[in-house]
Amino acid sequence: MSVACLSTAYLAPVQYYSKLARFDEIRIETAENYPKQTFRNRCLIAAANGTQTLTVPIVKPACAKCPTRDIRISNHGNWRHIHWNALVSAYNISPFFEYYADDFRIFYEKKYTYLIEYNESLRSLLCELLDIHPVITYTEKYEPAVENDFRTAIDPRHPQPDTTFTPLPYYQVFRDKYGFIPNMSIADLLFNMGPESIFFLLP
């Protein structure tokens, strides 16, 4: 059985979901010291004005070294409304947004306490919609050296070379304006390509 290790992630990029499609078992890291400014609490979508970042606000941890599993979502501001409106604005004319909208809307109406609970609920839905079924386990302690380690490789600021992933171009709503923007959130692929999304995860 092939195994890979990933961080938790909010509406993770296509690269992340290519691991979920490719490996038999995925170990989700929960015990690491939570790092800032990563896909753990943010995603990138292809919007009318180009790439847009959506960030889930978190409660500042009481100490510098807080395990990811203990990170709480902040209810400050109106981020759920902002994120949902951003998704609607970016994808309401995409081929499959209307088909999937009700599945996603509930995640912007219900309040979750922990970031990992929110992320994993979304990931579970997305795996179901994409028809990919990896065995999911969660780490109990941090192991610095593991095989097929993508915990820090898939990063919005400092992406690392990944010989197992080649982004394939697909239809995007604003492609005529910006060209194809690779490795956007999996929501971008799903709303644009629907059931064919799996073919872009397993080229």
C-alpha positions in Angstrom: 0.0 0.0 0.0 1.4 3.4 -1.0 1.4 6.0 1.8 1.9 9.8 1.8 1.8 12.4 4.5 0.0 15.7 4.1 -0.9 18.7 6.2 -4.5 19.6 6.7 -5.6 22.2 4.2 -8.6 24.5 3.4 -9.9 23.9 -0.1 -6.5 22.7 -1.0 -4.8 23.1 -4.4 -5.1 20.6 -7.2 -1.6 19.3 -6.4 -2.8 18.3 -2.9 -5.7 16.4 -4.3 -3.5 14.6 -6.8 -1.9 12.9 -3.7 -5.3 11.9 -2.4 -6.0 10.4 -5.8 -2.6 8.7 -6.3 -1.8 7.2 -2.9 -3.7 4.4 -1.1 -3.3 5.9 2.4 -3.0 9.5 3.4 -1.7 10.5 6.9 -2.9 13.9 7.9 -0.5 15.7 10.1 -2.1 17.0 13.4 0.8 17.1 15.8 3.1 19.6 14.1 3.7 23.1 15.5 1.2 25.1 13.5 2.9 27.2 10.8 1.5 30.5 9.6 0.6 31.6 6.1 0.1 28.2 4.5 -2.6 26.3 2.8 -3.7 25.0 6.2 -6.0 28.0 6.5 -6.1 29.6 3.1 -6.8 28.8 -0.5 -6.3 30.4 -3.9 -9.1 30.9 -6.4 -9.1 32.2 -10.0 -11.4 35.3 -9.7 -12.4 38.2 -12.0 -9.3 40.2 -10.9 -6.9 37.3 -11.0 -5.7 35.1 -8.2 -7.6 35.7 -5.0 -6.6 34.5 -1.5 -9.3 33.4 0.9 -8.1 33.0 4.5 -9.9 31.4 7.4 -9.1 33.5 10.5 -7.8 31.6 13.5 -7.6 32.3 17.2 -4.1 33.3 18.2 -2.6 30.4 20.1 -1.7 31.0 23.8 1.9 29.7 23.1 4.2 29.8 20.1 4.2 26.1 19.7 0.6 25.0 19.3 -0.3 21.7 17.6 -2.3 22.0 14.5 -5.1 19.9 16.0 -5.6 22.5 18.7 -6.0 25.5 16.4 -9.4 27.2 16.7 -11.3 29.1 14.1 -12.0 32.7 14.9 -15.5 34.0 14.6 -14.3 37.6 14.4 -15.5 39.4 11.3 -17.8 37.9 8.7 -15.4 35.6 6.9 -17.9 32.9 6.0 -20.1 35.4 4.2 -17.0 36.9 2.5 -15.7 33.5 1.3 -19.0 32.3 0.0 -19.6 35.5 -1.9 -16.1 35.3 -3.4 -16.8 31.7 -4.6 -20.1 32.8 -6.0 -18.6 35.8 -7.8 -15.7 33.7 -9.2 -17.6 30.6 -10.3 -21.4 31.4 -10.6 -21.0 31.2 -14.4 -18.7 28.1 -14.4 -20.2 25.0 -15.9 -20.7 23.1 -12.6 -21.1 25.6 -9.8 -24.8 25.4 -9.7 -24.6 21.6 -9.5 -22.3 21.6 -6.5 -23.3 24.9 -4.8 -25.6 23.4 -2.2 -22.9 20.9 -1.1 -20.5 23.8 -0.4 -23.0 26.4 1.0 -23.5 24.6 4.2 -19.8 25.0 5.1 -20.3 28.7 5.1 -23.5 28.6 7.3 -22.4 26.1 10.0 -19.8 27.2 12.6 -16.9 24.9 13.3 -14.7 25.2 16.4 -11.4 23.6 15.2 -9.7 24.3 11.9 -8.8 20.7 11.3 -12.4 19.6 11.8 -13.5 22.2 9.3 -10.8 21.3 6.8 -11.4 17.6 7.1 -15.2 17.9 6.7 -14.6 19.8 3.4 -11.9 17.3 2.3 -14.3 14.4 2.9 -17.0 16.0 0.8 -14.5 16.8 -2.0 -13.1 13.2 -2.1 -16.7 12.0 -2.4 -17.5 14.4 -5.2 -14.2 13.6 -7.0 -14.8 9.8 -6.5 -11.5 9.2 -4.8 -11.3 7.1 -1.7 -7.9 7.0 0.1 -7.6 5.5 3.5 -7.3 8.5 5.9 -5.4 8.4 9.2 -4.2 11.1 11.5 -0.8 11.4 13.2 -0.6 11.3 16.9 2.9 12.6 17.2 5.2 14.5 14.9 7.7 12.5 13.0 10.3 14.6 11.2 11.2 12.0 8.6 8.5 10.1 6.7 8.3 8.7 3.2 6.4 10.7 0.6 6.3 13.7 2.8 4.3 16.6 1.3 3.6 18.5 4.5 5.7 21.5 3.6 6.2 20.8 -0.1 2.8 22.2 -1.1 3.1 25.8 0.1 1.7 29.0 -1.3 4.9 31.0 -0.6 7.7 28.5 -1.1 6.5 25.6 -3.2 9.1 22.8 -3.5 9.8 20.8 -6.6 7.4 17.9 -7.1 8.2 15.4 -9.7 4.9 13.5 -9.2 2.7 16.4 -10.2 2.3 18.2 -13.5 -0.5 20.7 -13.7 -2.6 20.0 -16.8 -4.5 23.0 -18.3 -8.3 22.9 -18.2 -11.1 25.4 -18.8 -11.3 28.3 -16.4 -13.9 31.1 -16.5 -11.4 33.9 -16.8 -8.8 32.0 -18.9 -9.2 34.4 -21.9 -8.3 37.3 -19.6 -5.4 35.8 -17.6 -4.5 32.6 -19.4 -4.5 29.3 -17.5 -3.6 29.7 -13.8 -2.2 26.4 -12.5 -2.7 24.8 -9.1 -5.7 26.8 -7.9 -8.0 25.4 -5.2 -9.6 22.1 -6.0 -12.9 24.1 -6.0 -11.7 25.8 -9.2 -11.1 22.5 -10.9 -14.4 21.0 -9.7 -16.6 23.9 -10.6 -15.1 24.2 -14.0 -14.7 20.5 -15.0 -17.2 18.6 -12.8 -17.0 14.8 -13.0 -14.0 15.1 -15.4 -11.9 16.6 -12.6 -10.4 13.2 -11.8 -8.6 13.0 -15.1 -6.6 16.1 -14.1 -5.6 14.5 -10.9 -4.3 11.3 -12.5 -2.6 12.4 -15.7 
